[in-house]
């Protein structure tokens, strides 16, 4: 099978990058895979040089006359590439692929993965649903529900949750953990480190955790430490941390290609987004054996069982979060068992094999007119243990 994967992000694509890198790594073992992404993107950089993967620079949101040049580049790629499937991942790349397919010498099938929870009722979405999509992948049941209330409801919609490479993301050795915690903080043995690799934008909710820490009783606040990985946060958010008197409690790592050492330094992971569809950051932390504190936003609660392998708190509710932190810090012994439960769930349900198999099932269904979406969805539901 020949597959073209596309993404529009010019810089850091976050979860989109992780999604596509996981997919292309697996597909390249037995299929012909190509990637189209902006030259300045993290995806372009990380995909380039991989064995069996062809990478083409395409700016999916050009300005002025460059639009014609990018359209020509993409037209040649699609027309000459003889792709069976073009797998799009956002509105900008979806739009150009739709236009190119209307003009291309060969008309590949288009699979669209919806990664966000934005409304899909615009004229553009209507056109893409009717003219440029053959099958839709939802990354969570929450997203699937949103799609069924959109122009995409006329198409097959299949939920294929994110998959995590359990060999890559795995709990570290105890001596490695101790060294990492000392490296980040020189933390005392009774410290509890809360770590997030979900990013530093305000909507990721990490500042809520910092505010909740600031409201803890002094004896508990002393023991709390926070690591936040991602792009440098805005100056006003850094000032907020300073104004709360927590500069010595919070570490910003910057953007990381490998988040495993940072996760390994934590006792608890957190993803407290205002809006979220599923979260690679949450599943990667669980694969590392960390219980995860999540908000009730979107598909986040689909990852954890409250009180078993993590906790669910109302989004943007600092008071509720403070109460949960008091419980966690007062009973640190519970974290080992909850981390083991998180690892067990990850191994049973969040594996890369299920993700790749589910995606391939969508590709095959899209190419095979005899396959209907209902039995496909039933099969995937069973394979994911849902």
N, C-alpha and C positions, 0 to 999 in steps of 0.2 A: 504494500500500500504506500502511496506517495502522499505525504501530509505537509501542508504549509501552516505554521503557527505564526500568528501576528499579534503585535501589541503596540500601543500608541505612545506609551510613556517615554519622554525624552531623557529623564534622569533616572531616579530611583523608582521602580515600579512596585516596590513593596511585595505584597502577596501575589500580584500578577506574575512577577518575576519568579518567585518560588514555584508557583503553579506550573508555569511553562518549562522551567528548568527541570523539574521532576518529570514532567511528561516527555520532554524531548530526550532526556537521558535514557528512559525506558524504551521509547519507540525506536531510537536509533540502533538498538541492538538487532532489530529484525525488519525495519521498514526504512524507506527513504524519507528523511525529515529535513525540512528547510525552515528558517526563521526569517521573518521580515520585521524590523524594528528600527527606530531612529538610531543613527550612528552614535549619538551622545548618550544613549540609554545604557543602564546597567545590564539589561538583558543582552544587548548586542555585545558588550564587553565579555560577559561570562559565557555566552554561547559560542563566541568566535574561537576557533581552534579546536573545538570538540570533534572527535573522530566521527565521521559519518554525518555531520550536520553542516548544511550550507546556510550561511548567514548573509542577508542582503540588507543594505541600509535604505530604509524608506521612512521619510518623515510624513506621518499620517495627518498632520495638521499644519501644512505649509502655508505661507503667506504669498499673496500676489501671484505672479506668473510661475513661481516655483511649484504651484499646485499642478500645472500641466506636466512639468518635468517628473514629479513624483508619480503622477497618474501613468505616465508613459513607462517609467521604471517598473511599476507594479503590473501594468498590462503585459509587458514582455515577460516578467517573471511567471505570471499565472498562465499566459498563453503557451510559453515554451516549456514550462515545468511539468506539464502533464499530471497535475495533482488530482488525486481522487477527492481529497478533503482539504478545504481551507478552514482552519479553526480560528475564529476571531474572538477578541476578548474585551472589546470596548466600542463605544459609539464611533470614534474617529476611524479606527481601522475597519470596522464593520461597514461604514459608509463607503469608503474607497473600494473595498473588496466588492461590494454590491455593484458599484458603477463599472468596475473592471469586468465583472462576470457578465454583465449585460453586453459588453463589447468584445469579450475574449473569444479567441478561436476555439477554445475548449472551456466547457462550463462545469467546473468542479462543484461538488456539493458543499454547502456552507453550514458549519456547526458554530453556534454562538454560545459562549459561556457567560452568564451574567454573574459578575463578582460583587456588584454593589446592590444597595437597596433603594436606589433612586426610582422614582416613578417612571413608567415606560409607556406613557400615553400620548407622547408628542407626535406630530406629523412625521418627524424623522423616524421614530420607532415604528410607526404604522407602515411606512414605506419599506423599512428594512425587514419587517416581519413578513410582508407580502412579496417582496421582490428579491430579498437577499438572505433568506434563512431557510434551512431545511430541517433543522433539529436544534433544540435549545437545552443546554445543560444548566441546571441550578446547583449552586454549591452547597445549599442546605434546603431543608424543607420549608424554612421561612421564606427563602428566595423563591422557591417553587410556587408558594402561595401568592406572592406578589406577581409572578409571571402569569398566573391564571386569571388575574384581574387586569390584563393588558392585551394589546393586539397580538401578542405571541400565543395567546390561548388556542388559536387555531392550529398550532403546530405541536408535534410531540415534545413534551417537556419531561426531562429525566433528571432526578437528583443524583449527583455523583459527588459526595463529600471529598474534601481534601485528603490526600494520602501522605503519610510521613515515612521516610526511609528509616526503619528501626535499627539498621546497622550503622547508619550515620549518626542519628540522634539516639544515644544510649546513655544510661547512667554512668558517670565517671567513677573511678576508684576513690576510696575515702581519703587517701593521702593527697590526691589531686584536688579534691574539694577544699581541704584545709588550706592548701597553698593558695588557691584562687581567692578564698575569702580574706586571707591575710593580705594578698596583693591589692585587692580593691579597697579594703578598709583598715587592715590591721585590727579586725573586729575581735571583740572579746568572745569567749567560748559560749556565753549565754545570749549572744546577739542572734536575732532572726532577720535574715536578709530577704527582702521582697524584690523581685526582679521582673522587669518587663522588656520584651523585645518587640513590642507592638508598634513602636514609633513614638514620636514626641509631639505630634500635633495635638492641639487642645481637645479635639474630638475623641482622642484615645483615652482621656479620663485619668491620666497618671497624676495630674495635679490634684485630683480629688483625694487620691491616696495620701499625697503629701500633706494636704490640709487635715485629713483625718489623723495622721500621725501627730501633727502639731497639737491636736486637741486631746491626746492621750494623757493619762496621769504620768507624772514625771518618771516614776520607776519603770513604766512600760515604754515610754517614749525613748528613754535612754538606750533600750535594747533594740529598737527598730532601725534598720538600715534599708536604703532603697537604691537600686540600680536601674537606670533607664537607658536603653539602647535605641539609637536612631539618629536622625539628623540633628544638628545643634538646635536646641529649642530657642524660641524667640526671646529677645532680651527681657521683655516684660514678664515672661514665665520664670526666667532665671531670677529676676528681681523678686518675684513672688516667693520663691523658695528662700531667698535671703531674708525677706521680711518676716518669714515665719520662724527664723532662727534655726533653719535646718540645713544650711550649706554643708556642714560636717556630716550630715546623715545621708546625703544624696549624691550619687555619682552619675554623671552623664558620660557614656562611653564613646559617643559618636556613632556614625553609621558603620556597621560591621558586615563583612562578607560571611564570616563564620560566627554565629551567635552561641555556639556550644560552650565555650569557656565561660561566657557571661551567665548562661543558664546554670552551669555547673556550680557557680558561686552562690546560688540562691537556695533558700529553704522553701520559699513559696513564690510562685509566679502569679502575675496579675494581668488581666486584660479588662479594663473598666470603660470600654468605649461607650460613647453616646449612641453610635450607630455601628453595626457590625453584621456581617453576613454569616461568618463561621469562625474564621481566625486561624491562620497557620501558626501564629505565635502561641496560641493556646495549645494546639496539638503538639507542637514541637516541645513545649515545656513538659507536657504529660509524658511524651516519649522519653524524656530525660529523667522521669521519675519524680516530678514535682507536682504537688496539688496546686490547682489554679483557682484564684479568686477572680470571678467574672461578674460583669454587670448583666442585667436581664435584657440587654439590647439585642434585637434581631435574632440571629441564629446562635449566639454565644451559649445559651443554656443547653443547646443540643450536644455540647461537648462534655459537660460534667453532670454528675449526680450530686446534688447539694448535700454536704455533710459526709460524703463517702470518698470522693476523689477530688473534691474542690468545694467551692461555695458560690452561691448566686446572691447578689445584692442588687437593690434597685439602682438604676443608672443615676448618676449625678446626685446621689443622696449621701452627703458627707456624714450625717449623723448615723445612718445605718451602717456605713462603712466603718466608722469609728467603733461602733459596738462590736462589729465582726472582728476588727483588729484586736480589741481587748480580749476577746475569746481566744483568738489564735495565739497571742503572746502569753496569755495566762496558762495555756495548755500546750506547750511546745512539743511534748511527747507524742501528741496525736499526729504530728506531721509525717513521721516515718511511715506509719500504717497507711495514711492517706496517699502518700507518694507512691507506695507500692500498689495501691488500688488504681492510681492514675496510670502507672506503667502497664498494669495488667489490661486495663481498658484499651490503651493505645495498641498494645500487641494484638489484642483480639479483634479490634474494629477499625483502627485508623491506619492500617498498613498501606504501603505504596502499591502492593500487588492488587488490592481491591480497587484502588483509585484508577490504576492503569487498565485493569480488566473492565471496569465500568465505562471508562472513556472509549475503549476499543469496541465495546458492545454498542455504544451510541454510533460510532463510525460505521460499523457494519449494518446497523439498522437503517442508517441514513442512505447507504448504498443499495440496500435490499428492499425493494418495494413490497415484498411479501411480509416483512416484519412490521407489526403494529406496536404502538407505544405502550399499550396496556400490559401485555406479557413481559415486555422488556423491563418496565418499571417494577413489576412484581419480582422478576429475577434479581434485579439489582438490590431491591429491598432485602431479599433473603441473603444475598452475598455480603451485604454490609452489616448484617446482624441487627437490623433496625426493627 
